[in-house]
Amino acid sequence: MVARYRLPILSHDNRTFWTGGEQGALMIHHCDECGRYTHPPMPACEACSSRSVAARQVSGRGVLHSFTINYQPWFPENEVPFAFGVVELEEQTRLFVFTNIVGIDCSDIEIGLPVEVCFERCEDVWLPLFKPVGVA
């Protein structure tokens, strides 16, 4: 498969986020001290600075908080237009994932759209993308 995305460099902190899709799991860092989720993954909680953080599976459901339609093919393999969105996960207010929105025509996308995660494998990374709830 030809990469349509610039792939992340895997590290100790982000590996579970980028590889959880192999098991169909969206993995977000969670703090054992204060109970807050933190994304992107970091070695310490952004709320209380505790280093007692670990990846935890979340529902993979959320709402489209914001989006943009991109008409620039950043790679020759990119199909345009495509939607890049800010998804607020249902587990916590202001817990955002920045991702592509798939499975819907760009002209039908609107803020507040209920979405769920799906994954696309690219080499050793499973990219979390989001599609409207109920779309196959």
N, C-alpha and C positions, 0 to 999 in steps of 0.2 A: 504494500500500500504506500502511495506517495503521501507524505505528510502535508496536510492542509493547514497545520497549525505549527507555531513555534513551540516546541515541547519544553517543559520545565526541567531544570537540573534537580534530580532527587537528592534530598538531604535527610538527616535523622529527623528533623522537625516536620517535614512536609510529606514524607514517603507514604504514610497511611492515607492522606488525602488523595494523592495521585494514583494510588494502587488499589484502594478499597473497591473500586468499580469491578474488579475481577470477581468479587463475591456479590456484586450488586449493591454495595453499601456506600453511602455517602458518610465519610468520617470527618468529624469536626472536633477540634480540641476543646476539652471541657476541664474546668478547674475543680479539683476535689475540695478546695478550701471554701470558695464562695459560691460555687455552683453555676458560674457563668460560662457560656461558650465564647471562644475567641477564634476569629478567622480574619486574615490568613493565619495558618499555624505558626506559633511562636513558642520559644522555650519557657515563657512565663505568662501568667494571666495578665491581660491588659487592664483588668478591673482592680485586682488586689496585689499584683506583682508576685503571687505565689508561683513557685516552680513546680508545684504539684499538678501538672497538666498532662492529659493524655487524650488520645483520639477516642471518640465515642461515636457509635453509629447514631445518626439522626434519621428522621422519617423520609427525608428527600422531598418533602412537599413545602410549597411556599407560594408567595404572591409576587408578581412582577411589579417592582417598585419604580423602576425607570428603565428606559431603553433608548437605543439609537439604531437607525438603519444605516448600514455601511454599504457604500457603492464602490469602494476601492478594493480591488482584488490584491491583497497583500502578498499572496503567492499565486503563481500561474494556475494552480489547481483550485483556487477559491471560486466558488459560485457566488455571484452577486445578483441582487442585493442579499445581505444577511443581517439578522438582528443580533445585537449585542446587548445583553440586559443585566440589570441589577435585581437579583432575586432575594427577597427577604424571607428567610426560613421561618417556619411556624414555631420552632422551639423557643425563639426569643426575639423580642423587638430589636430592630437594628442589627440583626445578625445577617449580614449580606454575603452573597456569593456572586461574583462577576463572571458571566458566562454567555455562551451563544444560546439563543432561543431557536428551537427547531420544531418541525412538525406542524407549522402553521405558515400561511402566506404572510409576508411582511405587512401587507395592507390591512390584515385582520388583527394585528397585535395592538393591545391597549394596556395601559397601566391598570393594575388590579386583577389581571388575568391569573387565575389559579394555575400553578405549574407543578410539575414533578420531575425528578431527576431521571435521566437516562445516560448511558455511558457509551463512549466511542473509544475503542482501543487504538492507540497509535504507539507502536513499538512496546515499551514496557510501562506505558502510562495509560490509564483509563480516564479520559477526559469527562468530567461531569458536565453534561449539557442539560438544558431544561426544555420540556415540551408541555403543551397544555394538558391538564389532567384529563385522562381518558383517551388520549390519542395513542394509537398503537405504534 
